């Protein structure tokens, strides 16, 4: 499935399916459900319930110096059982306070058919913005081995107005 996504900060995403191929059952039961989950996650109530803060997560903070850029390493554990929360490790850029990497598992098993899911998301800095080039998930399936989902984000188009807004964004609790 190739999907074009138009995003406008802070929470508007429009998904347009460009093409689909392969098993109709897989496309309809898995890939379309993933898109529905993405849209559901953008709901204002859901966004508030999954914000990375001390109300939703318990965090342990360490500091890691790297060759690229220093970052804070957060071990996050969800306080509530919500299908949009996750537990694992998050790397946060020490200068920009932007998420650089996430290695996690969903707090709640998303389906009867899955046993365990592991998620890896990476982010890179492009100008003033942090962009996600890749999302990788590996899931142990109850009756049949494992499933691997790899999402590559490409062809980002940034507009000057959005760059200025991104550069002045301030997070408050």
HELIX and SHEET records of a PDB file:
HELIX    1   1 UNK A   24  UNK A   26  1                                   3    
HELIX    2   2 UNK A   27  UNK A   31  3                                   5    
HELIX    3   3 UNK A   32  UNK A   41  1                                  10    
HELIX    4   4 UNK A   44  UNK A   49  1                                   6    
HELIX    5   5 UNK A  160  UNK A  167  1                                   8    
SHEET    1   A 2 UNK A   2  UNK A   8  0                                        
SHEET    2   A 2 UNK A  12  UNK A  19 -1                                        
SHEET    1   B 7 UNK A  57  UNK A  64  0                                        
SHEET    2   B 7 UNK A  71  UNK A  78 -1                                        
SHEET    3   B 7 UNK A  86  UNK A  93 -1                                        
SHEET    4   B 7 UNK A  99  UNK A 106 -1                                        
SHEET    5   B 7 UNK A 114  UNK A 126 -1                                        
SHEET    6   B 7 UNK A 129  UNK A 141 -1                                        
SHEET    7   B 7 UNK A 145  UNK A 152 -1                                        
END                                                                             
